[in-house]
Amino acid sequence: MSGSVWAGAAVVAVTAGYALFSRRLATTVVSAPMVFTGCGIAIGPIGLGLLDLEQDAGPVLTLVEAALTLVLFTDAMSVRRRDLRLGGFLPGRLLGIGLPLTIGAGWLLAWPLLPGLTLWELALLGAVLAPTDAALGKTAVSDRRVPPLVRGGLNVESGLNDGMALPFFVLFLAALPGTMASEEGAGGVFWRALVLSTVWGLIAGGLGGWLLRWSRAKGWISGDWRQTFVLAVAGGSYTVAVAFDGSGFIAAWVAGFAFGVALRRSGPAKTAAAPPREPTETPRKTPAQEPDAVDDSAGLAGHLADLLASLSFLVFGAVLLGPTLDDLDWRIVVYAVLSLTVIRMLPVALSLTGSGLALPTIAYIGWFGPRGLASVVFGLLLVEEHVPGVQLLGRVIAVTVALSILLHGMSAVVLAKRYGTWYRKATARRPHLRENLPGEGETGHAPP
């Protein structure tokens, strides 16, 4: 059989194997990104040689682009306005102040450590490694001992900062001579990638959400197809933008926002004049019992996004990290460590100055800024765009993401427990602690 067939068989085997032990592994420090990245190294060029970027570039890029599209869409559609109202100062500060400072710090600190890269290549590195991925330290944002304000803030930041980093990435790429994006010029890229893609995303997401809500109110769409419709809107927002040489990722991110707003704005679905329900459907709830319309429709898209993201880490281990391990340099390792510490934590501390949050909270939020899927996809897009310094950039991105997968994955359980213990004791001493504000739509309170 050909190498691609064996590679497919290996991917299936890894996915099935992890699925069988997923619940057991969820209670340990071994995360899904760790498992899939490690298995990717094993099947890549330095292992079994079943998957190689030069030979399998097309399928690899299709996979990771589909993964990021769905993640951008589902993350954006899940953000509720109440998440930004209840303790919204936290994600607002992290995104509005912390994200630009992180990009700038990544840009500046790369200059003395990575000689040979141009000004715009250094800027690209700062933008690529700025987005965070909460999935790499899932316990840190799901442990109920952590205050709702912090959990909600980190979740909203992770869901939005990859989309907010996209304009920086697109414009820096257009400013870099020698890339395909630079041929159109910064003005053309700004118009097509930012303006037109944003407008199309608003139209596709808003219209899609309104049509789904209308069909639900009529009782014309079944539960299974409701979830399939979400996939169609996400895919349509991406593909049409790409067809007009725009940014499919920006369009998908904006469409997710518009879709969620349009779906929620109409209020609970009407139940009158609905046809007899299908035998496989859950009995229709009354308006008072009706779950969030977005949560009720996003199940399939969310599960598929998680699966594709896991497979993307498998690809990352094979085609980016594996070859990088053969050519490590101390400067790359130092920059990767700085990216996860100083470049992330200092901007977070500056953005939260005057917020009233305690030092342990600021340190916790600063540490849990894992680099994951968005950085991997942006790195592979640099390969596709033929960026002159792509070999060095790719190695830096690979080492940074790999360290993040390892360190954030291993520390999530321990630090969430310790921080939760501190929060419980601090709240007992000071009931009006700033961290005790509500978040995630909950009422703030100390954990039991």
PyMOL commands that set and color helices and strands:
alter all, ss='L'
color gray80, all
select helices_A, chain A and resi 3-25+32-43+57-78+81-85+89-113+119-128+134-142+148-175+181-183+185-218+223-243+248-265+293-297+299-325+330-340+342-351+359-367+373-384+390-429+434-436
alter helices_A, ss='H'
color red, helices_A
deselect
rebuild
show_as cartoon
